[in-house]
């Protein structure tokens, strides 16, 4: 199989993409877009990252018994290279180890990482990159720049005024119900009092996994609320201070009711 993309996830993604083509584009929610990017349409999301931020593209491939030079490989996952040195896909900015830990191989073969281009991703896709999914991904990135754009993320962490990007808060089912009903209340934390948010969905998902089955992730749009970073002096003694690079704090003094929703 030369340069094939026939993994189970990719086949599922193609089927979902075909179904969307038959329907209305306006029905493609952010949650559905992110699901598509995880089951076969990672190439579209990676291409959107390249077009929006000019990030170089990369991919993981499963190499078959005839070897890479013989063209015996299968595309597993496409991504972009973030300026921080990490990788970025629909789940946000992540380390290579984090991304590789989620890869699925059909035959347990060797995984190879290689730089690629939008043209190569288009050629490796059975029906080419879906232009509608690609544009939906670009729209999502434009509305959620802080989680993907190095400059926007640093600006948010310096306390600049939010431009409407999406951030994430992990709580319990009961906590989510109370927040949706009454709004956030500032609470204490290692970086001072406030409402603590993640600027990267991947970190929120990891925290939710640690919290157990009762955990819920709220997607929050701070609008014109200023967000602040943790001071390095507050976290320098923590085990992984880089963990706090993705934490921002809304230092609100009263009940805070931004636009928000529960992530499915």
C-alpha positions in Angstrom: 0.0 0.0 0.0 1.9 3.1 -1.2 1.2 6.4 0.6 -2.1 5.1 1.8 -4.5 6.7 4.3 -6.8 3.8 4.9 -6.9 3.7 8.7 -10.1 3.2 10.5 -10.2 6.8 11.8 -9.6 8.2 8.3 -12.4 6.1 6.8 -14.8 7.2 9.5 -13.8 10.8 8.9 -14.4 10.5 5.2 -17.9 9.1 5.8 -18.7 11.9 8.2 -17.3 14.5 5.7 -19.5 13.0 2.9 -22.5 13.2 5.1 -21.8 16.9 5.9 -21.5 17.7 2.2 -25.0 16.5 1.8 -26.2 18.8 4.6 -26.0 22.4 5.5 -22.6 23.9 6.5 -24.2 26.1 9.1 -24.9 22.9 11.2 -21.2 22.2 11.7 -20.7 23.1 15.4 -17.2 23.6 16.9 -17.6 20.3 18.8 -18.4 18.4 15.6 -15.5 20.0 13.7 -13.1 19.0 16.5 -14.5 15.4 16.4 -13.9 15.3 12.6 -10.4 16.5 13.1 -9.8 13.5 15.4 -11.3 10.9 13.1 -9.9 11.4 9.7 -9.8 15.1 8.9 -6.7 16.1 10.7 -5.2 17.2 7.4 -7.9 19.9 6.9 -7.2 21.2 10.4 -3.4 21.2 9.9 -3.8 23.0 6.6 -5.9 25.6 8.3 -3.2 26.1 10.9 -0.7 26.6 8.1 -2.9 29.1 6.2 -3.9 31.0 9.3 -0.5 31.2 11.2 2.0 30.1 8.5 3.1 27.2 10.7 5.1 24.5 8.9 3.3 21.2 8.5 4.3 17.8 9.7 2.8 14.3 9.9 3.2 10.9 11.5 3.2 7.9 9.3 3.1 4.1 9.9 5.8 2.5 7.8 5.0 -0.9 6.2 7.3 -3.9 5.7 8.7 -2.6 2.4 10.0 0.6 4.0 9.7 4.3 3.8 11.8 4.7 0.6 9.6 2.2 -1.2 6.6 4.4 -0.5 5.1 1.8 1.9 3.6 4.0 4.5 0.2 5.1 5.9 -0.6 8.6 7.1 -1.7 8.5 10.7 -2.0 12.1 11.8 -1.2 15.5 10.4 -0.2 18.5 12.6 1.7 21.8 12.5 5.0 22.8 14.1 4.4 25.5 16.7 7.1 28.3 17.2 7.6 27.1 20.8 9.0 23.8 19.5 5.9 21.8 20.3 3.3 20.4 17.9 -0.2 21.8 17.4 -3.4 20.2 16.1 -7.1 20.5 16.9 -6.4 19.7 20.6 -4.1 22.6 21.0 -0.3 23.0 21.6 1.2 19.8 22.9 4.5 18.1 23.3 5.5 15.5 20.7 5.2 12.8 23.4 1.7 13.8 24.2 0.6 13.7 20.6 2.4 10.4 19.8 0.8 8.7 22.8 -2.6 9.0 21.1 -1.6 7.6 17.7 -3.3 4.4 16.4 -1.5 2.1 14.1 -3.2 -0.6 12.1 -0.4 -3.2 12.1 1.8 -2.0 15.0 4.4 -0.8 12.6 7.2 1.8 13.1 6.0 5.4 13.3 7.9 8.0 11.3 7.6 11.8 11.7 8.2 13.9 8.6 7.7 17.4 7.4 5.0 17.7 4.8 3.0 20.2 2.7 -0.6 21.0 2.1 -0.2 19.6 -1.4 1.1 16.3 -0.1 -1.8 16.0 2.4 -4.2 16.7 -0.3 -2.6 14.0 -2.5 -2.7 11.5 0.3 -6.4 12.0 1.1 -8.6 9.7 -0.8 -10.9 12.5 -2.0 -8.5 15.4 -1.4 -8.7 17.9 1.5 -12.3 19.0 2.0 -12.4 22.8 1.3 -15.5 23.3 3.4 -14.0 21.6 6.5 -10.8 23.5 5.9 -12.6 26.8 5.9 -14.6 25.8 9.0 -11.3 25.1 10.7 -10.0 28.5 9.7 -13.1 30.1 11.1 -12.6 28.2 14.4 -9.0 29.2 14.6 -9.8 32.9 14.1 -12.3 32.7 17.0 -9.9 30.8 19.3 -6.5 32.3 18.5 -5.2 32.3 22.0 -5.1 28.5 22.1 -3.1 28.1 18.9 -1.3 31.4 18.1 1.9 32.0 20.0 1.6 35.8 19.9 -2.0 35.8 20.9 -1.4 33.4 23.7 1.4 35.4 25.2 -0.7 38.6 24.9 -3.5 37.1 26.8 -1.2 35.8 29.5 0.3 39.3 29.9 -3.1 40.6 30.8 -4.2 42.3 27.6 -7.8 42.6 26.9 -9.4 39.4 25.5 -10.7 39.5 21.9 -13.3 36.8 22.3 -11.3 33.6 22.2 -12.4 30.5 24.0 -10.9 29.3 27.3 -11.7 26.3 29.4 -12.7 25.8 33.1 -12.9 22.3 34.7 -15.5 21.8 37.5 -18.0 19.1 38.7 -21.5 18.5 37.3 -23.0 20.3 40.3 -20.4 23.1 39.9 -21.2 23.6 36.3 -24.9 23.8 37.0 -24.3 26.5 39.6 -21.9 28.4 37.4 -24.3 28.4 34.4 -27.2 29.5 36.7 -25.4 32.1 38.9 -22.1 32.8 37.3 -18.5 32.3 38.5 -17.2 33.3 41.9 -13.5 34.1 42.3 -11.7 31.6 44.5 -8.2 31.3 46.0 -5.3 29.7 44.1 -1.6 29.5 43.9 -1.5 32.5 41.6 -3.9 34.6 43.6 -7.6 35.0 43.9 -9.7 34.8 40.7 -11.4 32.4 38.2 -8.8 30.0 36.8 -9.1 29.1 33.1 -7.0 27.1 30.6 -6.0 28.6 27.3 -5.5 25.1 25.9 -8.2 22.4 25.6 -5.7 19.6 26.0 -4.7 20.7 29.5 -8.4 21.0 30.5 -9.0 17.5 29.2 -6.1 16.1 31.2 -7.3 17.8 34.3 -10.8 16.5 33.7 -9.5 13.0 33.4 -7.6 13.3 36.7 -10.8 14.6 38.4 -12.8 11.6 37.4 -16.3 10.8 35.9 -17.9 13.8 37.6 -15.7 16.3 35.8 -17.2 18.8 33.3 -15.4 21.2 31.0 -17.0 24.6 30.4 -15.9 26.6 27.3 -15.8 30.3 28.3 -15.7 33.4 26.1 -14.2 36.2 28.4 -15.2 39.0 25.9 -13.8 42.2 27.4 -12.6 40.7 30.7 -8.8 41.1 31.3 -6.9 37.9 31.8 -3.7 37.6 33.7 -0.8 35.1 33.8 0.6 33.4 36.9 3.7 35.2 38.2 6.8 33.1 37.7 7.7 33.6 41.3 4.4 32.0 42.4 5.0 28.7 40.5 8.8 28.3 40.4 8.7 25.7 43.2 6.0 23.7 41.5 6.9 20.4 39.9 6.1 21.6 36.4 6.0 25.3 36.3 5.5 25.2 32.5 2.1 23.6 33.3 1.1 27.1 34.4 2.0 28.7 31.0 -1.5 27.7 29.9 -3.3 29.1 33.0 -5.0 32.5 32.8 -6.9 34.2 35.6 -9.9 36.5 35.5 -9.5 38.6 38.6 -13.2 39.4 39.1 -14.6 40.7 42.3 -18.3 40.0 41.8 -20.4 37.3 40.1 -19.1 36.9 36.6 -21.3 35.6 33.8 -19.5 35.5 30.5 -20.7 33.6 27.5 -20.2 29.9 28.2 -21.3 26.4 27.4 -20.7 22.8 28.5 -18.4 20.9 26.1 -19.9 17.5 25.1 
